[in-house]
Amino acid sequence: MALKQERAEQTRRALLHAAAEVFDEYGYAGASITRILQRAGVTAGALYFHFGSKEDLAKAVMNSQPGTLVPLLAAGGLQRLIDLTLVWSWQLQRDPLLRAGVRLTNEQASMGGSLTADPYEEFLGIMTACLHEARDAGELQPGIDPVAVAEFVISACTGMQMYSNVVSGRRDLPERTQQMWHLLLPGIAVPSVITRAEATPARGAAMMP
């Protein structure tokens, strides 16, 4: 039974990663089930065993975004939030699962169903937890609202990666992320944290698997 479950999980992962590659390359409208099956090397029966439809598969890819980033983080508090964005800025250049999740989140209207903010909400929860930890550790200025900051960072990163994709294919995204923190930290962090916080592209690159 354990071996059967392991194989089923391997098939699911293969489908998820193959779908991500195809969604990343062709978008939701251009990603056919046939193309995904060929990329994954599995049967239609296997796909529909794990995912009820192409839309379900796309939603699974969208919701997998945090899992591509959070396991790489080790720091806590405000540095953990910074690290999350640094890793994100590098992984968007190299991880099809993350890239596809971002693309699909922005292409939801083409899926025909209702729009979902689930990927943003999951990141909001992760970022807010970092900021609550930072506040409890005395890293934030008085009166700073963790939820408001987290929502701003999500919004800023969303727009920043879209702009970076157009002007450089996201190659300059780590530098843009660093600049975002240079602008944001003085408004939310106490001076001692601004001094020691690290938001360099090199720090993000060092966390890459």
N, C-alpha and C positions, 0 to 999 in steps of 0.2 A: 504493500500500500504506500509506504514512504517513497519507494522508487517511482511509482506511478505518479504520485503528487509532485515529485521533483521534476519529472519529465514534463508534466503539464505546466509547471511554473516556467521551465525553460522555453517551452513553446510560446507561452504568453509573453515572455520577455523578448523572444525573437520577433514576434508579431509587433510588439510595441516599438521596438527599435527599427524594424523595417518600415513600419508605417510612418515613423518620425522622419526617416530619410526621404520617403516619397512625399510626405506633406511639406517638408522643408524645401524640396526641389520644385514641386508642382503646385503647391497650395491645396486647399481643400477641394475646390472644384475640379482641378486637374489630376487629383490622386484617385485612380481607379482601384477597385478591389483587386482586379486581376494583376495590376502592377504591384500592389502590396504583397499579394500571395507569391508572386514570382520572386520578389526581393527576399521574402522571409523563407521561401522554400517549404511551404506548408500547404495543406489542402483548405478548400473553402469550409469544410466541416470543422476543421480545427479553429479557424477564425471565428465562426459563428458559435462555437462552444464557449469561447472566452469573451467575445464581444458580440452583442446582438445586432449591430449595424455599423456602418461606416461612421456614423455620427457618434456612436458609443466609443468607438476606437479613437476618434479625434478627441473626445472629451478626456479619455484616459491619458492621452499624450499631453493635453493641456494641463491636467492635474498632476502630472509627474514632475513638473518644473522644480519645486523645492527639493525633491529627492536627488536632483543632480547637483545641488549646491551645499545643503546643510551638512552632509556627512564629511565635508572637507574643512569644516570650521572647528576651531579649538578654543579661541578666546571667548571672553564673556563681556557683558555690558555693551558699552558704546563701540568698543573695538570689534566686537562680534558683528554688530550691524554693519560697520564699515567693511569688515572682511567679507560679509555676505555679498555686498555690492561689488567688491573687487573680484571675487571669484566669479560672480555673474558676468562681469565685463570680459573676462578671459574665456569662460566656458561658452559664451555666445559665439565665439569665433571657432570653436572646435567641437562642440557637442550637438549633434543633430537633434537629439531629444529635447534639449532646451530651446534650440532655435525653432523647431517645429511647434513647440508649445507656445512660444511667443507669437509666432506667425498665426497660428490657429486662433489664439485669443483675440487677435485683431481682425480675424476674418470670419467671426462667428455669424455674421449676417448671411453669409453664403451657405451656411449649413441648413437653413430653413427652419430651425427650431427657435426656441426662446433663448435670449442672451443670458449668459451666466457670468457672474463675477467671482466664481469659486477660486480660480487661480490667484486673483488679486487678494481675495479674502484670506487665503492661506498664508500668503506672504505678509499680509497685514498682521495676522496673529503672531507670526515668527518675529517680525520686526518690533511689534509692540512689546513682546516679552523681553527682547534685548533692551529696549528703552526703559521698561519698568525696572529691570535689573540695574541699569545705569543710574536711574533716579534713586533707587534704594542705596546705591554705593556713593551717592553724592557727586556723581559725574555731570549732572545736568544743572543748568541754571534754575533758580526758583521760578515756579509758574509754568514750566514747560510741559505741554500736554503730550504724552507719549503717542497717543493715537493720531493726533494732528501731525506730528513729525513723521510717523510711519507712513501716513497717507501721502504726505508731501514727497517723501523719498520714492515711494512707488510711482507716483505721477511723474516725478522728475526723471526717473530711470526709464520709464515707458517712452517718454518723448525723446530722451537723450539717445536711446539705442536706435530709434527710428531715424533721427537726424544723422547719427553716426553711420548707419547702414547706407544712407544715400551718398554721403560725402567721402566715405573711406572703406566701405564694406565692413564696418565695425572695427577696423584695425586700430583706430584711435580711441576706442571706447574706454580702455583702462585710464588713459590720460584725462579724458573727459570726466570720468568718475572721480579721479583725484581732484580735479578742479571743482567739482560739485561739493566735495567735502571741505575744501579750502574756503568756499563761500558760505557753507552751512554751519560748520562747527562754531565759529565765533558767535552765532546767534543762539546756540542751544547748550554748549558745553562750558564748564568752568575753566578758567585759564590753565590750571595744572593738567587737565585732560587734553586740552588743545595742544599743549607742548609735547605730550608723550604719544598722542594718537598717531597712528601711521596709516596713511592712505595711498601709499606709492604703488604704481603698477608692479614694481618688483616684488612687493609683499604678496600681491595676488598671484603673480606668476609662480612664486615659491610654494604656494598651496596647491598647485595643479597636480593631479595624479600622474 
